[in-house]
Amino acid sequence: MLFSLWKVISIRSILVMLFVALSLAACEPTDNLSLEIKEIITDLTTIKVVYDFTPSHGRNPSLLVTEGRVPQSTSDGILLDGPDPTFVLPEAGKYDLYFTLVEKNRFVSPPVAKEVNAFSDKPERPDFDFSIQSGILTVQLSSIDDSITCYFVEYAGSEYSSKDGQFSFEVTRGKEVTLRAWSVRQDGSPSDPIEEILDLSIDNPPEVSLKVPKPYVGNVIQVELADDWDQPEDLEVIASSGDYRFYFNESVLYPEVQLPEGSHFIIVSVIDSSGNMTNKTTPVYVTKTPSPRIPELLIEEGTFRRAIWQFEDASIKLQRFWNGAWIDHIVPQEGVSSVVISREGMSERGDFYRIHASSPEHLYIPSIPVFAKESQFRRFTAENVVSFMGSDALLSTGNTFRLVGNLTVWQGTVVRIEPGVEFVFPRGNNLIVSGVLDIDGRQNRVSISSPSVMGTISVTQGGSIIARGVDFSRTRLVVRGANIVVLEDCVLSDGLRIDGARSVQIYSSKILSSFFIGNADEVFIDGSIVNAETITLTHSAFVSISRSDMSADEIVIEQSNVRFIDSSIEAQLSVTERFSAVVMAKCSLSVGAFTILSGSSVQIENPKIMVDESQVSLANFSRLSFSEYALKSLRIVADRTSIATAFK
């Protein structure tokens, strides 16, 4: 029984000792604290540390600060006690400080590194600049000191801050304004304030600048206006160039008459509500005639795709046809004559590229586009072609091919016709182009003909055709909704009809019988001959016709913007209607009668030759502008809504 009692007492003693041991262990410090430095506030070389640690459990460790290295013992550095302690660094400079919690001569947290900048003096006061525009005071504070992180302005009893130093306030003319401003360094130290007293009774003249396009063709000019108290729309703007007046509306100068080619001075006067006036004279050079030099582009295919050109007269941009429009794809450095086209500029279905040249003094028309595609072409040599099999096809040079039935160049495919090929429509069949038809007859002309019934090449929605050195005989070319249409050195004996195209380029070609272009985004015609019963240009945003002979019984232009430059125009009747704008500059004109209707305008500028008498009929808010020496050749009849104006 004694043994049993001793056993019970022993067990109880062990349990008590274990409880005491666990209680003491809970009170003993352990290395399980996590130190967080919340903020370091510097006042010159005095440093204040705001920190916290977890878990706390009522513990109150000291904070050890060492400089330049992790502490090796608790006697390194400076030992700080209490909340938010401060200490002083020996001198100004940049310090790498380490903070560690210490308790009973033991490290109880990992060290935390912080970079601290100490300064010996306050930051410099900021530089002050201001401007007033349209009743808005803009203040700009700045400093060359990289350690400045914020700027402050005190205005009308309120304090405002800005990281970039720019402030805006609405002010009233005639009142004096006092501002206090200062900068704050990254350590929180403020500079001494500066005080500026602004006299707002001053009313300065307006400011004006012209943004003249280069090259400038004599049309609209963007204007930038500014005044300290008036809004730009409240300023009076008077602009002219000799006898030519401009109208001002919404930051744009619109010429009453497109300035003729040559040198001019544009004089702009701007007057504010107080009568202050600013006069500005800007010299401009107007050019309308495209240079006869046209860039030539070559695309090399291989392990990579390279664009090559030789054109040193102007700056060059390599354009790519993308999403229905020509975009600037690569802008090479001056003097560079080739670039590698990256994979991002290439698609599996192939790509169109062209060169666009620009110069402040000269206009240039774009190069002939080139279609590039990595492909294994299916080569045709047999005379009869019954299908292109929906694949890329090559009609080999020197052969004659006969179209059997109606064939289609499918979307996403290309059919290339090499030099010297004779392509025949034996029964007036159709070739439908939904992809790309690329015909190259530059070295040896390509013949496309039909011996009996008229054949047709139809370029449909999304299709494209590039024809160079091609004779079309008894073959109609009909385009509806195409992407790109290119004719260079071609002869079309049976006319051309384009009803919908993104881009049309007709260079050095001859088109007979009929001519219709409608719904085109851009049209360039250069060095070509068009002889048709009727020439129609309709619903086209931009048409440039240069160095070309245009001859027809009737020329009809409706809802289009057309520019004839250095060309010959011969017609019994020229009709311009439905808000069209036409410029005929340096042209030989043999037109029996002009009819200008429905809000349209025609400008006859420096004609080379005119017939003895042309009748001009103006109606429904239309306008005729002409060089004054052409007056003797014009017999003008205008209704009350229309006007005819002569210029020098």
C-alpha positions in Angstrom: 0.0 0.0 0.0 2.9 2.4 0.7 4.2 1.6 -2.7 0.9 2.5 -4.3 0.7 5.8 -2.3 4.3 6.7 -3.3 3.4 6.0 -6.9 0.5 8.3 -6.9 2.5 11.1 -5.3 5.3 10.7 -7.8 2.9 11.0 -10.7 1.3 14.2 -9.3 4.8 15.7 -8.8 5.8 14.9 -12.4 2.6 16.6 -13.6 3.2 19.7 -11.5 6.8 20.0 -12.7 5.7 19.6 -16.3 3.1 22.4 -15.8 5.7 24.7 -14.3 8.1 24.0 -17.1 5.6 24.7 -19.8 4.6 28.0 -18.0 8.2 29.1 -17.8 8.8 28.2 -21.5 5.8 30.3 -22.5 7.4 33.3 -20.8 10.9 32.8 -22.2 11.8 34.8 -25.4 12.1 33.0 -28.7 13.4 34.0 -32.2 9.9 34.2 -33.7 9.3 38.0 -34.1 8.7 39.6 -37.5 9.9 43.2 -37.8 8.1 45.7 -40.1 9.6 49.2 -40.8 6.5 51.2 -41.5 8.1 54.6 -42.1 11.5 56.3 -41.8 11.1 60.1 -41.3 14.2 62.2 -41.8 14.8 65.7 -40.7 18.2 66.5 -42.1 20.5 64.0 -40.2 17.9 63.2 -37.5 16.2 59.9 -38.2 12.9 58.7 -36.8 11.8 55.1 -37.1 8.2 54.0 -37.0 8.1 50.2 -36.7 6.0 47.3 -35.5 6.6 43.6 -34.8 4.5 40.5 -34.5 3.5 38.6 -32.5 3.9 41.0 -29.5 2.5 39.1 -26.5 3.4 42.1 -24.4 7.1 41.9 -25.2 9.2 45.0 -25.5 12.4 44.3 -27.4 15.0 46.9 -28.3 15.8 48.0 -31.9 19.4 47.6 -33.0 20.5 49.9 -35.9 23.7 49.0 -37.8 25.2 50.7 -40.8 26.7 49.1 -43.8 26.4 45.4 -42.7 24.2 42.9 -40.9 25.0 42.9 -37.1 27.3 40.3 -35.8 26.5 40.8 -32.1 24.0 42.8 -30.1 26.7 45.3 -29.2 27.0 46.5 -32.9 25.5 49.8 -33.9 23.0 51.8 -31.9 20.5 50.3 -29.5 17.1 52.1 -29.4 14.2 51.7 -27.0 10.7 53.0 -26.9 8.1 53.6 -29.6 9.1 55.6 -32.7 12.7 56.1 -31.6 15.0 58.7 -33.1 18.8 58.9 -33.7 21.2 61.1 -35.4 23.5 60.2 -38.3 27.0 61.6 -38.1 26.8 63.5 -41.5 24.8 64.0 -44.6 24.9 61.1 -47.2 23.4 57.9 -48.3 23.3 55.1 -45.7 22.5 51.4 -45.9 20.9 50.7 -42.5 19.9 47.3 -41.0 17.3 47.1 -38.2 17.1 44.1 -35.9 15.1 43.4 -32.8 17.1 42.5 -29.7 16.0 41.0 -26.4 18.2 39.8 -23.5 21.3 40.1 -25.7 19.8 37.9 -28.3 18.6 38.6 -31.9 14.9 37.9 -32.0 14.1 38.9 -35.6 15.8 38.8 -38.9 17.5 42.1 -39.9 15.5 44.5 -42.2 17.6 46.6 -44.7 16.6 50.1 -45.6 18.3 52.8 -47.7 18.3 56.3 -46.0 19.3 59.6 -47.3 20.4 62.2 -44.8 20.8 65.9 -45.7 22.7 68.7 -44.2 20.4 71.5 -45.3 16.9 72.2 -46.6 16.0 71.8 -50.3 16.3 74.7 -52.6 13.2 76.7 -53.3 11.5 75.7 -56.6 11.6 77.7 -59.8 8.3 79.4 -60.5 6.7 79.9 -63.9 3.1 80.7 -64.9 0.8 81.4 -67.8 -2.8 82.4 -68.2 -4.9 81.0 -71.1 -8.7 81.4 -71.5 -9.0 82.5 -67.9 -7.1 79.5 -66.5 -3.9 80.2 -64.4 -1.4 77.5 -64.9 1.5 77.4 -62.4 4.6 75.3 -63.1 7.1 74.6 -60.3 10.3 72.8 -61.1 13.7 72.0 -59.6 17.0 70.5 -60.8 17.2 68.6 -57.5 16.3 64.9 -58.2 15.4 64.3 -54.6 12.3 66.5 -54.8 9.2 64.3 -54.8 6.4 66.8 -54.4 5.4 70.4 -54.8 2.9 72.5 -52.9 1.0 75.7 -53.7 -1.1 77.7 -51.3 -3.9 79.6 -53.1 -7.0 81.4 -51.8 -6.5 79.8 -48.3 -6.2 76.2 -49.6 -3.2 74.0 -50.0 -2.6 71.9 -53.2 0.0 69.3 -54.0 1.4 67.9 -57.3 4.1 65.4 -58.1 4.9 67.0 -61.4 4.7 70.6 -60.2 1.8 71.7 -62.4 -1.2 73.4 -61.0 -4.3 75.0 -62.6 -6.7 77.6 -61.1 -9.6 79.5 -62.6 -9.0 83.2 -62.1 -10.7 86.5 -62.9 -9.2 89.3 -64.9 -8.3 92.5 -63.0 -7.8 90.9 -59.5 -4.4 90.5 -57.8 -3.5 87.0 -56.7 -0.9 86.0 -54.1 0.6 82.5 -54.1 3.0 80.7 -51.8 4.8 77.7 -53.1 7.5 75.3 -51.9 9.0 71.9 -52.7 9.3 68.8 -50.5 12.3 66.4 -50.6 12.0 62.6 -50.4 12.9 62.8 -46.7 9.9 65.0 -46.1 12.0 68.2 -45.6 10.2 71.3 -47.1 12.0 74.1 -48.8 11.5 77.7 -47.6 8.4 79.0 -49.4 8.4 81.5 -52.2 5.7 84.1 -52.5 4.5 85.4 -55.9 2.1 88.3 -56.4 0.5 88.1 -59.9 -1.0 91.2 -61.5 -4.1 89.9 -63.4 -5.0 93.3 -64.8 -2.6 92.8 -67.7 -4.3 91.7 -71.0 -1.8 90.4 -73.5 -2.4 90.1 -77.3 -3.5 86.7 -78.6 -1.0 84.1 -79.8 -1.4 82.4 -83.2 0.5 79.7 -85.1 -0.2 78.0 -88.4 0.3 74.3 -89.1 0.8 74.2 -92.8 1.0 70.7 -94.3 4.1 69.8 -96.2 3.8 69.6 -99.1 1.0 72.1 -99.3 -1.5 71.9 -102.1 -3.3 75.2 -101.3 -6.3 74.0 -99.3 -7.1 74.0 -95.6 -4.6 75.0 -92.8 -4.8 74.2 -89.1 -4.6 77.1 -86.7 -3.6 77.1 -83.1 -5.0 80.1 -81.1 -4.4 81.1 -77.5 -5.4 84.2 -75.4 -5.0 84.9 -71.7 -8.7 85.7 -71.1 -10.7 84.8 -74.2 -11.7 81.4 -75.5 -10.3 80.6 -79.0 -13.8 80.5 -80.4 -14.4 84.1 -79.2 -11.4 85.5 -81.0 -11.8 87.3 -84.3 -9.6 85.9 -87.1 -8.9 87.6 -90.4 -6.7 85.8 -92.9 -5.7 86.4 -96.5 -3.0 85.8 -99.1 -2.9 88.7 -101.5 -6.3 88.7 -103.2 -7.2 85.3 -101.7 -9.3 85.3 -98.6 -9.6 82.5 -96.0 -12.6 81.7 -93.8 -12.0 80.6 -90.2 -14.0 77.9 -88.5 -13.1 75.6 -85.5 -9.4 76.1 -85.7 -9.2 75.7 -89.5 -8.6 78.2 -92.3 -10.6 77.5 -95.4 -9.4 79.3 -98.6 -12.1 81.0 -100.6 -10.1 79.8 -103.6 -7.4 77.1 -103.4 -4.2 78.9 -103.6 -2.5 78.5 -107.1 0.8 76.8 -107.4 3.7 78.9 -106.4 5.0 81.0 -103.5 2.6 82.9 -101.2 2.5 84.8 -97.9 -0.4 84.1 -95.6 -1.3 87.0 -93.3 -3.4 86.3 -90.2 -4.7 88.9 -87.8 -6.2 87.8 -84.5 -8.2 90.2 -82.3 -9.4 89.6 -78.7 -12.4 91.1 -76.9 -10.2 94.0 -75.6 -9.1 95.0 -79.1 -5.6 93.6 -78.7 -4.3 92.4 -82.1 -1.6 90.0 -83.2 -0.5 89.9 -86.8 1.4 86.9 -88.2 2.9 86.4 -91.7 3.8 82.9 -92.8 5.4 82.1 -96.2 4.1 79.0 -97.9 4.9 77.2 -101.2 2.0 75.6 -103.0 2.7 72.5 -105.1 0.1 70.6 -107.1 1.9 68.8 -109.8 3.2 65.3 -108.9 6.8 64.6 -109.7 7.2 62.5 -112.9 9.5 60.3 -110.9 7.7 57.4 -109.4 9.4 55.0 -106.9 9.8 51.4 -108.0 9.6 48.6 -105.4 11.0 45.1 -105.5 10.2 42.4 -103.0 12.7 39.5 -102.6 11.3 36.2 -101.2 13.6 33.7 -99.5 14.6 32.8 -96.0 13.3 36.3 -95.2 11.3 38.9 -97.1 13.2 42.1 -98.2 11.9 45.3 -99.7 14.3 47.1 -102.1 14.0 50.4 -103.9 16.2 53.1 -105.4 14.8 56.6 -104.7 16.9 59.3 -103.1 14.7 62.3 -103.9 12.5 62.2 -100.8 11.7 60.5 -97.5 10.4 56.9 -97.9 7.7 55.0 -96.2 7.0 51.3 -96.9 3.2 50.9 -96.9 1.3 47.7 -96.4 -2.3 47.1 -97.3 -4.0 46.0 -94.2 -7.7 45.9 -93.1 -8.8 47.7 -96.3 -6.4 50.6 -96.2 -2.8 51.5 -96.9 -0.9 51.9 -93.6 2.7 53.1 -93.0 4.4 49.8 -92.1 8.1 50.7 -92.0 9.7 54.2 -92.0 13.4 53.6 -92.8 16.2 56.0 -92.0 17.3 58.5 -94.7 19.5 57.0 -97.3 18.4 53.4 -96.7 17.4 51.6 -99.8 16.2 48.2 -98.4 14.6 46.8 -95.3 13.8 43.3 -94.0 10.1 42.8 -93.4 9.5 41.0 -90.1 7.1 38.1 -89.7 4.6 40.5 -88.1 4.3 42.2 -91.5 3.5 38.9 -93.3 0.4 36.9 -93.6 -0.2 33.4 -95.0 -2.5 34.7 -97.8 0.1 37.1 -99.0 0.6 40.9 -98.7 0.5 44.0 -100.8 3.3 46.6 -100.4 4.1 49.9 -102.0 6.4 52.9 -101.6 5.1 56.3 -100.6 7.6 59.2 -101.0 7.2 62.6 -99.4 9.0 65.9 -99.5 8.2 69.4 -98.3 8.6 70.8 -101.9 7.2 68.0 -104.1 4.2 65.7 -104.5 4.8 62.1 -105.4 2.3 59.5 -106.4 2.8 56.0 -104.9 4.7 53.2 -106.5 3.0 50.3 -108.2 2.1 47.8 -105.5 3.8 44.5 -105.2 2.1 41.3 -104.1 4.3 39.0 -102.1 3.5 35.5 -100.9 5.5 32.4 -99.8 4.0 29.7 -102.0 4.6 26.6 -104.0 3.0 27.5 -107.3 1.2 25.0 -109.4 2.7 25.5 -112.8 0.5 25.3 -115.9 1.9 24.4 -119.3 -1.0 22.7 -121.0 -2.9 24.9 -123.5 -6.4 24.4 -122.0 -7.1 25.6 -118.5 -10.2 24.1 -116.9 -9.6 25.0 -113.3 -7.0 26.5 -111.0 -7.9 23.9 -108.3 -8.3 26.5 -105.7 -4.5 26.8 -105.3 -1.8 29.3 -106.3 -1.1 29.0 -110.0 1.6 30.1 -112.4 1.0 30.4 -116.2 4.4 30.0 -117.7 6.1 32.5 -120.0 5.8 32.1 -123.7 2.7 29.9 -123.7 -0.8 30.3 -125.0 -3.6 29.4 -122.5 -7.2 28.9 -123.4 -9.9 29.4 -120.8 -12.3 26.4 -120.8 -15.5 27.5 -119.0 -15.8 30.1 -116.3 -12.8 30.0 -113.9 -12.3 31.5 -110.5 -9.2 32.8 -108.7 -10.4 31.8 -105.3 -10.1 34.0 -102.2 -6.7 33.5 -100.5 -5.0 32.3 -103.7 -2.9 34.1 -106.4 -2.7 33.4 -110.1 0.4 34.8 -111.7 0.7 35.2 -115.5 4.3 35.5 -116.7 5.7 37.7 -119.6 4.8 36.8 -123.1 1.7 34.7 -122.3 -1.3 34.8 -124.6 -4.5 34.3 -122.6 -7.6 33.6 -124.7 -11.3 33.5 -123.8 -12.5 31.2 -126.7 -16.3 31.5 -126.1 -16.6 34.8 -124.2 -16.1 33.0 -120.9 -15.6 34.8 -117.5 -12.6 34.9 -115.2 -13.8 35.7 -111.7 -11.2 37.1 -109.4 -11.9 36.8 -105.7 -8.2 36.4 -104.8 -5.2 38.0 -106.6 -4.6 38.1 -110.3 -1.0 39.3 -110.9 -0.1 39.8 -114.6 3.5 40.8 -115.5 4.1 41.8 -119.1 6.9 44.2 -118.6 9.6 42.3 -120.3 7.3 40.8 -123.0 3.7 42.0 -123.2 0.9 39.8 -122.2 -2.2 39.5 -124.5 -5.6 38.8 -123.1 -8.2 38.5 -125.8 -11.4 36.9 -127.0 -11.7 36.0 -130.8 -15.5 36.0 -130.9 -17.8 36.8 -128.1 -16.6 39.4 -125.6 -14.8 37.9 -122.6 -14.9 39.3 -119.0 -12.6 39.6 -116.1 -14.7 40.3 -113.0 -12.8 41.4 -109.9 -15.3 40.8 -107.1 -15.5 41.6 -103.4 -12.1 41.5 -101.8 -10.3 40.6 -105.0 -7.3 42.4 -106.5 -5.7 42.7 -109.9 -2.2 44.0 -110.9 -1.7 44.2 -114.6 1.6 45.5 -116.1 2.2 45.6 -119.8 -1.1 43.9 -120.8 -3.2 44.3 -123.9 -6.9 43.6 -123.3 -8.7 43.0 -126.6 -12.4 42.1 -126.7 -12.2 41.7 -123.0 -14.1 43.8 -120.4 -12.6 44.5 -117.1 -15.3 44.9 -114.5 -14.6 45.6 -110.8 -17.1 45.4 -108.0 -16.0 45.8 -104.4 -12.3 45.1 -105.0 -9.4 45.8 -102.8 -6.6 46.9 -105.2 -6.8 47.7 -108.9 -3.5 48.4 -110.7 -3.1 49.0 -114.5 0.4 50.1 -115.7 1.3 50.3 -119.4 -2.0 48.6 -120.3 -4.3 48.9 -123.2 -8.0 48.3 -122.6 -9.9 48.5 -125.9 -13.3 47.7 -124.4 -13.4 50.0 -121.5 -13.1 49.9 -117.7 -15.8 49.8 -115.1 -15.0 50.0 -111.4 -17.9 50.1 -108.9 -16.2 49.8 -105.5 -12.5 49.7 -104.8 -10.2 50.6 -102.0 -7.3 51.7 -104.1 -7.0 52.3 -107.9 -3.7 53.2 -109.7 -3.7 53.6 -113.5 -0.3 54.6 -114.9 0.8 55.0 -118.5 -2.3 53.2 -119.8 -4.8 53.6 -122.6 -8.5 53.1 -122.0 -11.0 53.2 -124.8 -14.8 52.8 -125.3 -16.1 53.4 -121.8 -14.8 54.6 -118.4 -16.6 54.5 -115.1 -15.1 54.7 -111.6 -17.4 54.9 -108.6 -17.2 54.3 -104.8 -13.4 54.3 -104.7 -11.4 55.4 -101.6 -8.4 56.6 -103.7 -7.7 56.9 -107.4 -4.4 57.9 -109.0 -4.3 58.3 -112.8 -1.0 59.4 -114.3 0.4 59.6 -117.9 -2.7 57.9 -119.3 -5.1 58.3 -122.2 -8.9 57.9 -121.7 -11.1 58.2 -124.8 -14.7 57.2 -124.1 -18.2 58.2 -124.9 -18.7 59.1 -121.3 -16.2 59.5 -118.5 -17.9 59.1 -115.1 -16.3 59.7 -111.7 -18.8 59.2 -108.8 -18.8 58.8 -105.1 -15.1 58.8 -104.8 -13.2 60.4 -101.9 -10.0 61.3 -103.7 -9.1 61.3 -107.4 -5.8 62.6 -108.7 -5.4 62.8 -112.5 -2.1 64.1 -113.7 -0.4 64.4 -117.1 -3.3 62.6 -118.8 -5.5 63.1 -121.8 -9.2 62.8 -120.9 -11.6 62.9 -123.9 -15.3 62.2 -124.0 -18.6 63.5 -125.3 -19.6 64.0 -121.6 -17.6 64.1 -118.4 -19.7 63.5 -115.3 -18.4 64.1 -111.8 -20.7 63.6 -108.8 -20.2 63.5 -105.1 -16.4 63.2 -105.6 -13.2 65.2 -105.0 -11.2 65.4 -108.2 -8.0 67.1 -109.1 -6.9 67.4 -112.7 -3.2 68.5 -113.0 -1.3 69.3 -116.2 -3.7 67.3 -118.2 -5.8 67.7 -121.4 -9.6 67.7 -120.9 -11.8 67.6 -124.0 -15.6 67.2 -123.9 -18.8 68.7 -125.3 -20.2 68.8 -121.7 -18.7 68.7 -118.3 -21.2 68.1 -115.4 -20.1 68.6 -111.8 -22.9 68.0 -109.2 -23.9 66.8 -105.8 -21.3 68.4 -103.5 -18.3 67.7 -105.7 -15.1 69.6 -105.6 -13.0 69.8 -108.8 -9.7 71.6 -109.5 -8.3 71.9 -113.0 -4.8 73.3 -112.7 -2.5 74.0 -115.7 -4.8 72.0 -118.0 -5.6 72.3 -121.7 -9.4 72.8 -121.7 -11.6 72.2 -124.7 -15.0 72.0 -123.1 -18.1 73.3 -124.8 -20.1 73.7 -121.7 -19.7 73.4 -117.9 -22.7 72.6 -115.7 -22.1 73.0 -112.0 -24.9 72.0 -109.7 -26.0 71.1 -106.1 -23.4 72.6 -103.9 -20.4 71.8 -106.1 -17.3 73.9 -106.9 -15.0 74.0 -109.8 -11.7 75.9 -109.9 -10.0 76.6 -113.2 -6.4 77.6 -112.4 -3.9 78.8 -114.9 -5.3 77.0 -118.0 -2.7 76.4 -120.7 -5.3 76.5 -123.5 -9.0 77.2 -123.6 -11.5 77.2 -126.4 -12.8 80.6 -127.6 -16.0 80.3 -125.6 -17.3 77.9 -122.9 -20.7 78.3 -121.4 -20.9 77.9 -117.7 -24.2 77.2 -115.9 -24.2 77.5 -112.1 -27.2 76.6 -109.9 -28.2 75.4 -106.4 -25.4 76.9 -104.2 -22.5 76.2 -106.5 -19.3 78.1 -107.2 -16.9 78.7 -110.1 -13.4 80.1 -109.4 -11.1 80.9 -112.3 -7.9 82.7 -113.3 -9.0 86.2 -114.4 -7.3 85.9 -117.8 -9.7 83.0 -118.6 -12.7 85.3 -118.3 -12.7 86.1 -122.0 -13.3 82.4 -122.7 -16.2 81.9 -120.3 -19.8 82.9 -120.7 -21.3 82.5 -117.2 -24.9 82.1 -116.2 -25.6 81.8 -112.4 -28.7 81.7 -110.3 -29.0 83.8 -107.2 -27.6 81.1 -104.9 -24.4 80.6 -106.9 -21.3 82.7 -107.6 -18.4 83.0 -110.0 -15.1 84.6 -108.8 -12.0 85.6 -110.8 -8.6 85.6 -109.1 -5.1 86.6 -110.2 
